[in-house]
Amino acid sequence: MTNSGSSTDVVICGGGVIGAAVAYYLGKRGVRSVIVEADAVASGASGAAAGLLSPPPVAGDGVPPDELRRRGFEMHEELAETLPAESGVEFAFARNRRVAIAATEEQEQALRAMAERGSALGRQLEWMDAAAVTALCPWIDRPGRGGVVGEPAGQLDPYRYTLALVAAAESAGAAVRSGRVTGIAQSGGRVTGVEVGETTVAAGAVVVAMGPWSIDAGSWLGTPVPVEPLKGQIVRVRSPEALEPFGFTYGGDYVATKEDGIVFLGTTEERRGFDNGTTVEARDSILAFATQFSSVLGEAELVEQTACLRPLSLDELPMIGPVPGLDGAYVATGHGRQGILMSPPTGRAIADLIVDGETDCLDLDPFDPARFSEG
């Protein structure tokens, strides 16, 4: 293989939202990077997602991603104020309220308990019966037994948000290179570059952030990167009447209005390998869910149906951190359905590790990639 000739501080494999966030925060630290992307920036799940940013979960659950979600939400609020000016790219950040709907008595009891727990912790969570929910948002006219209305959630255009991260990184010296990563060059237990086609791009550090395709890097790095594609289909509709900005969730499904009048309905969770085609069955299931709670959406015009592949790790926790046994190599993938939300703390943490060898952004122990190679 031939060498590209010019050395770069960091090569980032993958031009999705995680790779873009790493480049952005490296730029903040004065570190040059090159993003290598086989298709186009945000061409996968990062550009097709709904861009919903849920408020921090009610404290006390104790699951490892809670702090990652909290930090993500906080950092998104900060980025909404600064990133458009830094990048020159607007990404339509908005805050809308949502209601978590209960259709059964058991679901009602669970949501009431969550609201009580949250209220005791100073959170703005309120149980409302069905009539109160409809009075609050008339187009949610079939809200089951009622639901919990919480603090305003954030949402943005994920495609433009990712472009904004890249544009800001480029203004700090980053570059985007088209090509498919085929290996990691190394010598003496340390990375020396990234193989892109027949060329080796020299690098002092390498970050693997290729979404579900990061699994290919396991053989390059000499350690497992067990991620798989979690297929998600989304339906976009346009209501015949202007809808009040609001949204609702039911289990893992959601309906969210957007500023351009489009309503996002989603989403499926399918383990079907790297198949990213849309299906009639998914479309009908999503529409049935939405119209179960809103007759207005039954009159909506179908605008588009999309599918994307999100990276889900073996234990369903993100992989964020250094590769064991290979200095200068890092992994940032496996965020499942919450890659947009978790992108700022992930990018900041990886940048800190590369520059300082540690981070105070969040506790990375639960997300250490070494957990899959131990034993």
C-alpha positions in Angstrom: 0.0 0.0 0.0 1.1 3.6 -0.6 1.2 6.2 2.1 -0.9 9.4 1.7 2.2 11.4 2.5 0.7 13.9 5.0 0.2 13.0 8.7 -3.0 13.9 10.6 -3.3 13.9 14.3 -6.5 11.8 14.4 -8.4 9.8 11.7 -12.1 9.3 12.5 -13.7 6.3 10.7 -17.3 7.2 10.0 -19.1 10.5 9.1 -22.2 10.0 11.2 -23.2 12.1 14.2 -20.8 10.3 16.6 -17.8 10.8 14.3 -18.8 14.4 13.6 -19.1 15.1 17.4 -15.6 13.7 18.0 -14.2 15.9 15.2 -16.0 18.9 16.7 -14.7 18.5 20.2 -11.2 17.7 18.9 -11.3 21.0 17.1 -12.2 22.7 20.3 -8.9 21.2 21.7 -6.9 22.4 18.8 -6.4 18.9 17.3 -6.7 18.3 13.6 -8.7 15.4 12.3 -9.8 13.7 9.1 -13.3 12.1 8.9 -13.2 9.2 6.5 -16.7 8.4 5.2 -17.7 5.7 2.6 -20.9 7.5 1.5 -21.6 11.0 2.6 -21.8 12.8 6.0 -25.0 11.8 7.9 -26.0 9.5 5.0 -27.2 6.8 7.5 -29.2 6.8 10.7 -27.8 10.2 11.6 -29.6 11.9 8.8 -32.8 9.8 8.8 -33.6 9.9 12.6 -36.4 11.9 14.1 -34.0 14.0 16.2 -36.0 13.7 19.4 -34.1 14.6 22.6 -35.8 13.3 25.6 -35.3 15.2 28.9 -33.1 13.5 31.5 -34.8 10.3 33.0 -36.3 10.4 36.4 -33.4 9.9 38.9 -33.2 6.7 40.9 -33.4 4.1 38.2 -29.6 3.6 38.4 -29.1 2.2 34.8 -25.7 3.1 33.3 -27.0 5.2 30.3 -28.9 7.7 32.6 -25.9 10.0 33.1 -25.0 9.8 29.4 -28.6 10.9 28.6 -28.5 13.7 31.1 -25.2 15.0 29.9 -26.4 14.7 26.3 -29.6 16.8 26.9 -27.6 19.5 28.8 -25.0 19.7 26.2 -27.6 19.9 23.4 -29.1 22.9 25.1 -25.7 24.5 25.2 -25.0 23.6 21.5 -28.3 25.0 20.4 -27.1 28.4 21.6 -23.6 28.3 20.1 -23.2 25.8 17.3 -25.3 27.6 14.6 -23.0 30.7 14.9 -19.9 28.5 15.0 -20.8 26.5 11.9 -23.0 28.8 9.9 -25.6 26.0 9.8 -29.0 26.3 11.4 -30.6 23.1 12.6 -34.1 24.1 13.9 -33.7 23.2 17.6 -37.1 23.4 19.3 -38.7 22.5 22.6 -42.1 20.8 22.6 -44.1 19.0 25.3 -45.0 15.4 25.0 -47.4 13.1 26.8 -46.6 9.4 27.6 -49.9 7.6 27.1 -51.4 4.7 29.1 -53.8 2.4 27.3 -54.3 -0.1 30.1 -54.8 0.0 33.9 -51.3 -1.5 34.4 -49.7 1.1 32.3 -51.6 3.9 34.1 -50.4 2.7 37.5 -46.8 2.6 36.2 -47.0 6.1 34.8 -48.7 7.5 37.9 -45.9 6.0 40.0 -43.2 7.5 37.7 -44.9 10.9 37.9 -45.1 10.7 41.7 -41.4 9.7 41.9 -40.4 12.5 39.6 -42.5 15.1 41.4 -40.9 14.2 44.7 -37.5 14.8 43.1 -38.6 18.3 41.8 -39.4 17.2 38.3 -42.3 18.6 36.3 -44.3 15.5 35.8 -48.1 15.4 36.0 -50.6 12.6 35.5 -53.7 13.8 33.4 -56.8 11.8 32.6 -57.9 11.4 29.0 -60.1 14.5 29.0 -57.4 16.7 30.4 -54.9 15.4 27.8 -57.3 16.2 25.0 -58.0 19.6 26.5 -54.3 20.3 26.5 -53.8 19.1 23.0 -57.0 18.7 21.0 -55.5 16.6 18.2 -54.6 13.9 20.7 -58.3 13.0 20.9 -58.0 9.3 21.8 -55.5 9.3 24.7 -56.4 6.0 26.2 -56.7 6.3 30.0 -54.6 9.5 30.0 -50.9 10.1 30.4 -48.0 11.8 32.0 -47.1 15.2 30.7 -43.5 16.3 31.5 -41.0 19.0 30.8 -40.6 20.2 27.3 -38.5 17.8 25.2 -35.9 18.9 22.7 -35.9 18.1 19.0 -33.8 19.1 16.0 -33.1 18.3 12.4 -30.4 15.6 12.9 -29.1 15.9 9.3 -28.4 19.6 9.6 -27.1 19.2 13.2 -24.5 16.7 12.0 -23.6 19.0 9.1 -23.2 21.8 11.7 -20.8 19.7 13.8 -18.7 18.9 10.7 -18.7 22.5 9.5 -17.6 23.8 12.8 -14.9 21.1 12.9 -13.7 22.1 9.5 -13.4 25.7 10.5 -11.0 24.4 13.2 -8.9 22.5 10.7 -10.7 19.2 10.2 -11.3 17.6 6.8 -13.7 15.1 5.3 -12.3 12.4 3.0 -14.4 10.1 0.8 -13.4 6.4 1.0 -14.0 3.1 2.6 -11.9 2.1 5.6 -10.4 -1.4 5.0 -8.0 -1.7 7.9 -6.0 -0.1 10.7 -2.2 0.2 10.3 -0.2 -0.5 13.4 3.3 -1.0 14.6 4.7 -2.0 18.0 1.3 -2.1 19.6 0.3 1.3 18.5 -1.8 2.6 15.6 0.0 4.4 12.8 -2.8 5.1 10.3 -5.9 4.0 8.6 -6.1 2.0 5.4 -8.5 3.6 2.9 -8.7 1.6 -0.3 -5.1 1.2 -1.5 -3.9 4.2 0.6 -2.7 4.5 4.2 -3.6 7.7 5.9 -1.1 8.3 8.6 -2.4 9.1 12.1 -1.4 9.3 15.7 -4.8 8.2 16.9 -7.8 6.4 15.2 -11.5 6.5 16.3 -13.8 3.8 15.0 -17.3 5.4 14.7 -18.9 3.5 11.8 -22.2 2.7 13.4 -23.2 -0.9 12.9 -20.4 -1.3 10.3 -17.9 -0.9 13.3 -18.2 -4.7 13.7 -15.8 -5.0 10.8 -13.1 -3.3 12.9 -12.9 -6.2 15.3 -10.5 -8.0 13.1 -8.4 -4.9 12.5 -8.1 -4.0 16.1 -7.7 -7.5 17.5 -10.6 -7.2 19.9 -14.4 -7.7 19.5 -16.6 -4.9 18.5 -19.9 -6.7 18.8 -22.5 -4.3 17.3 -25.4 -5.2 15.0 -27.8 -3.1 12.9 -31.1 -2.2 14.7 -33.4 -1.3 11.8 -35.8 1.5 12.4 -38.6 2.6 10.0 -40.2 6.1 10.2 -43.3 7.4 8.5 -43.6 11.1 7.7 -47.1 12.5 7.2 -48.7 15.9 6.7 -51.9 16.7 8.6 -54.7 18.4 6.7 -54.8 21.0 9.5 -52.1 22.8 11.4 -51.3 20.9 14.6 -50.3 22.4 17.8 -46.7 21.7 18.5 -46.9 18.7 20.8 -46.1 14.9 20.7 -46.9 11.7 22.4 -45.3 8.4 23.2 -46.6 4.9 23.8 -43.9 2.5 24.9 -41.1 2.8 22.4 -43.3 4.5 19.7 -43.7 8.2 19.2 -45.5 10.9 17.3 -43.7 14.3 17.0 -44.7 17.5 15.1 -42.0 19.4 13.3 -41.7 23.1 12.5 -42.3 22.5 8.7 -45.7 20.9 9.3 -44.5 17.4 8.9 -45.3 14.8 11.6 -42.9 12.0 12.4 -44.3 8.6 13.3 -42.1 5.8 14.5 -40.4 3.6 15.0 -39.7 -0.1 14.5 -36.9 -2.1 16.1 -35.9 -4.9 13.7 -33.0 -7.2 13.7 -32.7 -8.0 10.0 -29.0 -7.6 9.4 -28.0 -4.9 7.0 -31.3 -4.8 5.1 -32.5 -1.1 5.1 -35.5 -1.4 2.9 -38.9 -0.2 3.9 -41.9 -2.5 4.3 -45.7 -2.2 4.0 -46.1 -4.1 7.2 -44.0 -1.6 9.2 -45.9 1.3 7.6 -49.3 -0.1 8.5 -48.2 -0.9 12.0 -46.8 2.6 12.6 -50.0 4.3 11.1 -52.2 2.0 13.3 -50.3 3.1 16.4 -50.6 6.8 15.6 -54.3 6.7 14.7 -55.1 4.7 17.8 -54.6 7.8 19.8 -55.4 10.6 17.2 -58.2 10.5 14.7 -56.8 13.6 13.1 -53.7 11.7 12.0 -56.1 9.3 10.2 -56.7 12.0 7.7 -53.0 12.9 7.2 -51.2 12.6 3.8 -48.4 10.1 3.7 -45.3 12.0 2.6 -42.4 9.5 3.0 -41.3 6.3 4.7 -37.7 5.7 5.5 -35.5 3.1 7.1 -32.1 3.3 8.8 -29.7 1.1 10.6 -28.7 2.0 14.2 -25.8 0.4 16.0 -26.8 -1.8 18.9 -24.1 -3.5 21.0 -24.3 -7.0 22.4 -25.3 -5.8 25.8 -27.2 -2.8 24.4 -24.9 -0.2 26.1 -22.7 2.1 24.0 -19.0 1.4 23.5 -17.0 4.5 24.3 -13.3 4.4 25.0 -9.8 3.0 24.2 -9.2 -0.3 22.5 -7.4 -2.7 24.9 -3.9 -3.6 23.8 -3.6 -1.1 21.0 -2.4 2.4 21.9 -4.0 5.3 20.0 -7.2 3.3 19.0 -10.6 4.2 20.3 -14.2 3.0 19.7 -17.4 5.1 19.8 -20.4 3.2 18.7 -23.4 1.1 19.9 -25.7 4.0 20.9 -28.9 2.3 19.6 -31.8 4.6 19.1 -30.1 7.5 21.1 -27.1 8.4 19.0 -28.2 11.9 18.4 -28.9 12.5 22.1 -25.7 11.0 23.3 -23.4 12.4 20.6 -22.1 15.5 22.5 -20.9 13.7 25.6 -19.5 10.9 23.5 -17.6 13.2 21.3 -16.3 15.3 24.2 -15.2 12.2 26.1 -13.3 10.7 23.2 -11.6 14.0 22.5 -10.6 14.3 26.2 -9.2 10.7 26.2 -7.1 11.5 23.1 -5.7 14.8 24.4 -5.6 14.1 28.2 -5.8 10.4 28.6 -8.9 10.9 30.8 -12.2 12.7 30.9 -14.4 14.4 33.6 -17.3 14.6 31.2 -18.8 11.3 32.5 -18.0 7.9 34.0 -16.9 5.7 31.1 -16.5 2.5 33.0 -19.9 1.0 32.0 -19.1 1.8 28.3 -15.5 0.5 28.2 -15.0 -1.5 25.0 -12.7 -3.8 26.9 -15.7 -5.5 28.6 -16.2 -7.6 25.5 -12.6 -8.9 25.4 -12.1 -9.7 29.1 -12.1 -13.4 29.8 
